[in-house]
Amino acid sequence: MSADLAERIEALAQWMFEAKHLVVFTGAGISTESGLPDFRGPDGI
């Protein structure tokens, strides 16, 4: 890992730690990629 990337990751981690609130926006499919059932899939609701 480059030093620049490590510095950026450290800065991001510090911002997240100091934040009062944190919101993460993800795209469709992030849950299914993690192994959670799909809402409209065969095992969904």
C-alpha distance matrix in Angstrom:
0.0 3.8 6.6 8.4 6.6 6.7 10.2 11.2 10.6 12.5 15.1 15.7 16.1 18.5 20.5 20.9 22.1 24.5 25.8 29.3 28.8 26.0 26.5 24.2 25.5 24.7 26.3 28.9 27.9 25.1 27.5 28.6 25.1 24.8 28.1 30.5 33.7 34.3 37.0 38.9 38.0 40.4 39.4 39.2 41.9
3.8 0.0 3.8 5.4 5.3 6.3 8.7 10.0 10.7 12.4 14.4 15.5 16.6 18.5 20.2 21.3 22.6 24.5 25.8 29.5 29.3 26.6 27.2 25.2 26.4 26.0 27.6 30.5 29.9 27.2 29.8 31.1 27.7 27.6 31.0 33.2 36.4 36.7 39.2 41.1 40.4 43.0 42.2 41.7 44.2
6.6 3.8 0.0 3.8 5.5 5.0 6.1 8.7 9.9 10.4 12.2 14.3 15.2 16.4 18.4 20.0 20.9 22.5 24.2 28.0 28.2 25.8 27.0 25.4 27.0 27.1 29.1 32.2 31.8 28.9 31.4 33.1 29.8 29.4 32.9 34.9 38.2 38.5 40.8 42.9 42.5 45.1 44.1 43.4 45.8
8.4 5.4 3.8 0.0 3.8 5.4 5.1 6.3 8.7 9.9 10.6 12.4 14.3 15.4 16.6 18.5 20.0 21.2 22.5 26.2 26.3 23.9 24.8 23.3 24.7 25.0 27.0 30.2 30.3 27.5 30.3 32.1 29.0 28.8 32.5 34.1 37.3 37.3 39.4 41.4 41.2 44.1 43.2 42.3 44.5
6.6 5.3 5.5 3.8 0.0 3.8 5.4 5.1 6.2 8.5 9.8 10.5 12.2 14.2 15.3 16.5 18.2 20.0 21.0 24.6 24.3 21.6 22.2 20.4 21.7 21.7 23.7 26.9 26.7 23.9 26.6 28.3 25.2 25.0 28.7 30.4 33.5 33.6 35.8 37.8 37.6 40.4 39.5 38.6 40.8
6.7 6.3 5.0 5.4 3.8 0.0 3.8 5.5 5.1 6.1 8.6 9.9 10.5 12.3 14.3 15.3 16.4 18.4 19.9 23.6 23.6 21.2 22.4 20.8 22.8 22.9 25.3 28.3 28.0 24.8 27.1 29.0 26.0 25.2 28.8 30.5 33.9 34.3 36.5 38.8 38.5 41.2 39.9 39.1 41.3
10.2 8.7 6.1 5.1 5.4 3.8 0.0 3.8 5.5 5.1 6.1 8.6 9.8 10.5 12.3 14.3 15.2 16.5 18.2 22.0 22.4 20.4 21.9 20.9 23.0 23.7 26.3 29.6 29.7 26.5 28.9 31.1 28.3 27.5 31.2 32.5 35.9 36.1 38.0 40.4 40.4 43.3 42.0 40.9 42.8
11.2 10.0 8.7 6.3 5.1 5.5 3.8 0.0 3.8 5.4 5.1 6.2 8.6 9.8 10.6 12.3 14.2 15.4 16.3 20.1 20.0 17.7 18.8 17.6 19.5 20.3 22.8 26.3 26.6 23.6 26.1 28.5 25.8 25.3 29.1 30.1 33.3 33.3 35.0 37.4 37.5 40.5 39.4 38.1 39.9
10.6 10.7 9.9 8.7 6.2 5.1 5.5 3.8 0.0 3.8 5.4 5.1 6.1 8.6 9.9 10.5 12.2 14.3 15.3 18.9 18.6 16.1 17.3 15.9 18.1 18.7 21.4 24.6 24.6 21.3 23.5 25.9 23.2 22.3 26.0 27.2 30.5 30.8 32.6 35.1 35.2 38.0 36.6 35.5 37.4
12.5 12.4 10.4 9.9 8.5 6.1 5.1 5.4 3.8 0.0 3.8 5.5 5.1 6.2 8.7 9.9 10.5 12.3 14.2 17.8 18.3 16.4 18.4 17.7 20.4 21.4 24.4 27.5 27.5 24.1 26.0 28.6 26.1 24.8 28.4 29.4 32.8 33.4 35.0 37.8 37.9 40.6 39.0 37.8 39.6
15.1 14.4 12.2 10.6 9.8 8.6 6.1 5.1 5.4 3.8 0.0 3.8 5.4 5.1 6.2 8.7 9.8 10.6 12.1 15.9 16.5 14.9 16.9 16.7 19.3 20.8 23.9 27.3 27.9 24.6 26.7 29.5 27.3 26.2 29.8 30.5 33.7 33.9 35.2 38.0 38.4 41.4 39.9 38.3 39.8
15.7 15.5 14.3 12.4 10.5 9.9 8.6 6.2 5.1 5.5 3.8 0.0 3.8 5.4 5.1 6.2 8.6 9.9 10.4 14.1 13.9 11.8 13.4 12.9 15.6 17.1 20.3 23.6 24.2 21.0 23.0 25.9 23.9 22.8 26.5 26.9 30.1 30.2 31.5 34.2 34.7 37.8 36.2 34.6 36.1
16.1 16.6 15.2 14.3 12.2 10.5 9.8 8.6 6.1 5.1 5.4 3.8 0.0 3.8 5.5 5.1 6.1 8.7 9.9 13.4 13.5 11.6 13.9 13.6 16.7 18.1 21.5 24.5 24.7 21.2 22.7 25.7 23.7 22.1 25.6 26.0 29.4 30.0 31.3 34.3 34.6 37.4 35.6 34.1 35.6
18.5 18.5 16.4 15.4 14.2 12.3 10.5 9.8 8.6 6.2 5.1 5.4 3.8 0.0 3.8 5.4 5.0 6.1 8.5 12.0 13.2 12.3 15.1 15.7 19.0 20.9 24.4 27.5 28.0 24.5 25.9 29.1 27.3 25.6 29.0 29.3 32.6 33.1 34.2 37.2 37.8 40.6 38.7 37.1 38.3
20.5 20.2 18.4 16.6 15.3 14.3 12.3 10.6 9.9 8.7 6.2 5.1 5.5 3.8 0.0 3.8 5.5 5.2 5.9 9.7 10.5 9.6 12.4 13.4 16.5 18.9 22.4 25.7 26.6 23.3 24.9 28.2 26.8 25.3 28.8 28.7 31.8 31.9 32.6 35.6 36.5 39.6 37.8 35.8 36.8
20.9 21.3 20.0 18.5 16.5 15.3 14.3 12.3 10.5 9.9 8.7 6.2 5.1 5.4 3.8 0.0 3.8 5.5 5.2 8.5 8.4 7.0 9.9 10.8 14.3 16.5 20.2 23.2 23.9 20.6 21.8 25.2 23.9 22.2 25.6 25.2 28.4 28.7 29.4 32.6 33.4 36.3 34.4 32.5 33.4
22.1 22.6 20.9 20.0 18.2 16.4 15.2 14.2 12.2 10.5 9.8 8.6 6.1 5.0 5.5 3.8 0.0 3.8 5.7 8.4 9.6 9.3 12.7 14.0 17.7 19.8 23.5 26.3 26.7 23.2 24.0 27.4 26.2 24.1 27.2 26.9 30.2 30.9 31.7 35.0 35.7 38.4 36.2 34.4 35.3
24.5 24.5 22.5 21.2 20.0 18.4 16.5 15.4 14.3 12.3 10.6 9.9 8.7 6.1 5.2 5.5 3.8 0.0 3.8 6.5 9.0 9.8 13.4 15.4 18.9 21.5 25.2 28.2 29.1 25.7 26.7 30.2 29.2 27.2 30.4 29.8 32.9 33.3 33.8 37.1 38.1 41.0 38.8 36.7 37.4
25.8 25.8 24.2 22.5 21.0 19.9 18.2 16.3 15.3 14.2 12.1 10.4 9.9 8.5 5.9 5.2 5.7 3.8 0.0 3.8 5.4 6.5 10.1 12.6 16.0 18.9 22.6 25.5 26.7 23.6 24.6 28.2 27.5 25.8 28.9 28.0 30.8 30.9 31.1 34.3 35.7 38.6 36.5 34.2 34.7
29.3 29.5 28.0 26.2 24.6 23.6 22.0 20.1 18.9 17.8 15.9 14.1 13.4 12.0 9.7 8.5 8.4 6.5 3.8 0.0 3.8 7.0 10.4 13.6 16.8 20.0 23.6 26.3 27.6 24.7 25.2 29.0 28.7 26.9 29.7 28.3 31.0 31.1 30.8 34.1 35.7 38.6 36.4 33.9 33.9
28.8 29.3 28.2 26.3 24.3 23.6 22.4 20.0 18.6 18.3 16.5 13.9 13.5 13.2 10.5 8.4 9.6 9.0 5.4 3.8 0.0 3.8 6.8 10.2 13.3 16.6 20.1 22.6 24.1 21.3 21.9 25.6 25.6 23.9 26.7 25.1 27.6 27.5 27.1 30.4 32.1 35.0 33.0 30.4 30.4
26.0 26.6 25.8 23.9 21.6 21.2 20.4 17.7 16.1 16.4 14.9 11.8 11.6 12.3 9.6 7.0 9.3 9.8 6.5 7.0 3.8 0.0 3.8 6.7 10.1 13.1 16.7 19.4 20.8 17.9 18.7 22.4 22.1 20.6 23.6 22.3 24.9 24.7 24.7 27.9 29.4 32.4 30.5 28.0 28.4
26.5 27.2 27.0 24.8 22.2 22.4 21.9 18.8 17.3 18.4 16.9 13.4 13.9 15.1 12.4 9.9 12.7 13.4 10.1 10.4 6.8 3.8 0.0 3.8 6.6 9.9 13.4 16.0 17.7 15.2 16.3 19.9 19.9 18.9 21.8 20.3 22.5 21.9 21.7 24.7 26.4 29.6 28.0 25.3 25.7
24.2 25.2 25.4 23.3 20.4 20.8 20.9 17.6 15.9 17.7 16.7 12.9 13.6 15.7 13.4 10.8 14.0 15.4 12.6 13.6 10.2 6.7 3.8 0.0 3.8 6.4 10.1 12.9 14.4 11.8 13.3 16.8 16.5 15.8 18.9 17.8 20.1 19.4 19.7 22.5 23.9 27.1 25.7 23.3 24.2
25.5 26.4 27.0 24.7 21.7 22.8 23.0 19.5 18.1 20.4 19.3 15.6 16.7 19.0 16.5 14.3 17.7 18.9 16.0 16.8 13.3 10.1 6.6 3.8 0.0 3.8 6.9 10.0 12.2 10.3 12.4 15.5 15.4 15.5 18.5 17.3 19.0 17.7 17.9 20.3 21.8 25.3 24.3 21.8 22.6
24.7 26.0 27.1 25.0 21.7 22.9 23.7 20.3 18.7 21.4 20.8 17.1 18.1 20.9 18.9 16.5 19.8 21.5 18.9 20.0 16.6 13.1 9.9 6.4 3.8 0.0 3.7 6.8 8.6 6.8 9.4 12.1 11.9 12.5 15.4 14.6 16.3 14.9 15.6 17.8 18.9 22.4 21.6 19.4 20.8
26.3 27.6 29.1 27.0 23.7 25.3 26.3 22.8 21.4 24.4 23.9 20.3 21.5 24.4 22.4 20.2 23.5 25.2 22.6 23.6 20.1 16.7 13.4 10.1 6.9 3.7 0.0 3.8 6.3 6.3 9.3 11.0 11.0 12.7 15.2 14.4 15.4 13.3 14.1 15.6 16.7 20.3 20.2 18.0 19.6
28.9 30.5 32.2 30.2 26.9 28.3 29.6 26.3 24.6 27.5 27.3 23.6 24.5 27.5 25.7 23.2 26.3 28.2 25.5 26.3 22.6 19.4 16.0 12.9 10.0 6.8 3.8 0.0 3.8 5.7 7.8 8.7 9.7 11.8 13.4 12.4 12.6 10.0 10.8 11.9 13.0 16.7 16.8 14.7 16.3
27.9 29.9 31.8 30.3 26.7 28.0 29.7 26.6 24.6 27.5 27.9 24.2 24.7 28.0 26.6 23.9 26.7 29.1 26.7 27.6 24.1 20.8 17.7 14.4 12.2 8.6 6.3 3.8 0.0 3.8 5.4 5.2 6.1 8.7 10.0 9.5 10.0 8.0 10.1 11.3 11.3 14.6 14.6 13.1 15.5
25.1 27.2 28.9 27.5 23.9 24.8 26.5 23.6 21.3 24.1 24.6 21.0 21.2 24.5 23.3 20.6 23.2 25.7 23.6 24.7 21.3 17.9 15.2 11.8 10.3 6.8 6.3 5.7 3.8 0.0 3.8 5.6 5.3 6.5 9.0 8.9 10.7 9.8 12.0 14.0 14.0 17.1 16.3 14.9 17.3
27.5 29.8 31.4 30.3 26.6 27.1 28.9 26.1 23.5 26.0 26.7 23.0 22.7 25.9 24.9 21.8 24.0 26.7 24.6 25.2 21.9 18.7 16.3 13.3 12.4 9.4 9.3 7.8 5.4 3.8 0.0 3.8 5.4 5.0 6.5 5.3 7.4 7.4 9.7 12.3 12.1 14.8 13.3 12.1 14.4
28.6 31.1 33.1 32.1 28.3 29.0 31.1 28.5 25.9 28.6 29.5 25.9 25.7 29.1 28.2 25.2 27.4 30.2 28.2 29.0 25.6 22.4 19.9 16.8 15.5 12.1 11.0 8.7 5.2 5.6 3.8 0.0 3.8 5.2 5.0 5.0 5.9 5.8 9.2 11.0 9.7 12.2 11.3 10.8 13.9
25.1 27.7 29.8 29.0 25.2 26.0 28.3 25.8 23.2 26.1 27.3 23.9 23.7 27.3 26.8 23.9 26.2 29.2 27.5 28.7 25.6 22.1 19.9 16.5 15.4 11.9 11.0 9.7 6.1 5.3 5.4 3.8 0.0 3.8 5.5 7.4 9.4 9.6 13.0 14.5 13.0 15.3 14.6 14.5 17.7
24.8 27.6 29.4 28.8 25.0 25.2 27.5 25.3 22.3 24.8 26.2 22.8 22.1 25.6 25.3 22.2 24.1 27.2 25.8 26.9 23.9 20.6 18.9 15.8 15.5 12.5 12.7 11.8 8.7 6.5 5.0 5.2 3.8 0.0 3.8 5.8 9.0 10.5 13.6 15.9 14.5 16.5 14.9 14.8 17.8
28.1 31.0 32.9 32.5 28.7 28.8 31.2 29.1 26.0 28.4 29.8 26.5 25.6 29.0 28.8 25.6 27.2 30.4 28.9 29.7 26.7 23.6 21.8 18.9 18.5 15.4 15.2 13.4 10.0 9.0 6.5 5.0 5.5 3.8 0.0 3.8 6.5 8.9 12.3 14.3 12.4 13.6 11.8 12.4 15.6
30.5 33.2 34.9 34.1 30.4 30.5 32.5 30.1 27.2 29.4 30.5 26.9 26.0 29.3 28.7 25.2 26.9 29.8 28.0 28.3 25.1 22.3 20.3 17.8 17.3 14.6 14.4 12.4 9.5 8.9 5.3 5.0 7.4 5.8 3.8 0.0 3.8 6.5 9.2 11.9 10.7 12.2 9.8 9.6 12.4
33.7 36.4 38.2 37.3 33.5 33.9 35.9 33.3 30.5 32.8 33.7 30.1 29.4 32.6 31.8 28.4 30.2 32.9 30.8 31.0 27.6 24.9 22.5 20.1 19.0 16.3 15.4 12.6 10.0 10.7 7.4 5.9 9.4 9.0 6.5 3.8 0.0 3.8 6.5 8.7 7.2 8.5 6.2 5.9 9.2
34.3 36.7 38.5 37.3 33.6 34.3 36.1 33.3 30.8 33.4 33.9 30.2 30.0 33.1 31.9 28.7 30.9 33.3 30.9 31.1 27.5 24.7 21.9 19.4 17.7 14.9 13.3 10.0 8.0 9.8 7.4 5.8 9.6 10.5 8.9 6.5 3.8 0.0 3.8 5.5 4.9 7.7 6.9 5.3 8.3
37.0 39.2 40.8 39.4 35.8 36.5 38.0 35.0 32.6 35.0 35.2 31.5 31.3 34.2 32.6 29.4 31.7 33.8 31.1 30.8 27.1 24.7 21.7 19.7 17.9 15.6 14.1 10.8 10.1 12.0 9.7 9.2 13.0 13.6 12.3 9.2 6.5 3.8 0.0 3.8 5.7 8.5 7.7 4.3 5.6
38.9 41.1 42.9 41.4 37.8 38.8 40.4 37.4 35.1 37.8 38.0 34.2 34.3 37.2 35.6 32.6 35.0 37.1 34.3 34.1 30.4 27.9 24.7 22.5 20.3 17.8 15.6 11.9 11.3 14.0 12.3 11.0 14.5 15.9 14.3 11.9 8.7 5.5 3.8 0.0 3.8 6.8 7.8 5.2 6.4
38.0 40.4 42.5 41.2 37.6 38.5 40.4 37.5 35.2 37.9 38.4 34.7 34.6 37.8 36.5 33.4 35.7 38.1 35.7 35.7 32.1 29.4 26.4 23.9 21.8 18.9 16.7 13.0 11.3 14.0 12.1 9.7 13.0 14.5 12.4 10.7 7.2 4.9 5.7 3.8 0.0 3.8 5.5 5.0 7.9
40.4 43.0 45.1 44.1 40.4 41.2 43.3 40.5 38.0 40.6 41.4 37.8 37.4 40.6 39.6 36.3 38.4 41.0 38.6 38.6 35.0 32.4 29.6 27.1 25.3 22.4 20.3 16.7 14.6 17.1 14.8 12.2 15.3 16.5 13.6 12.2 8.5 7.7 8.5 6.8 3.8 0.0 3.8 5.6 8.4
39.4 42.2 44.1 43.2 39.5 39.9 42.0 39.4 36.6 39.0 39.9 36.2 35.6 38.7 37.8 34.4 36.2 38.8 36.5 36.4 33.0 30.5 28.0 25.7 24.3 21.6 20.2 16.8 14.6 16.3 13.3 11.3 14.6 14.9 11.8 9.8 6.2 6.9 7.7 7.8 5.5 3.8 0.0 3.8 6.9
39.2 41.7 43.4 42.3 38.6 39.1 40.9 38.1 35.5 37.8 38.3 34.6 34.1 37.1 35.8 32.5 34.4 36.7 34.2 33.9 30.4 28.0 25.3 23.3 21.8 19.4 18.0 14.7 13.1 14.9 12.1 10.8 14.5 14.8 12.4 9.6 5.9 5.3 4.3 5.2 5.0 5.6 3.8 0.0 3.8
41.9 44.2 45.8 44.5 40.8 41.3 42.8 39.9 37.4 39.6 39.8 36.1 35.6 38.3 36.8 33.4 35.3 37.4 34.7 33.9 30.4 28.4 25.7 24.2 22.6 20.8 19.6 16.3 15.5 17.3 14.4 13.9 17.7 17.8 15.6 12.4 9.2 8.3 5.6 6.4 7.9 8.4 6.9 3.8 0.0
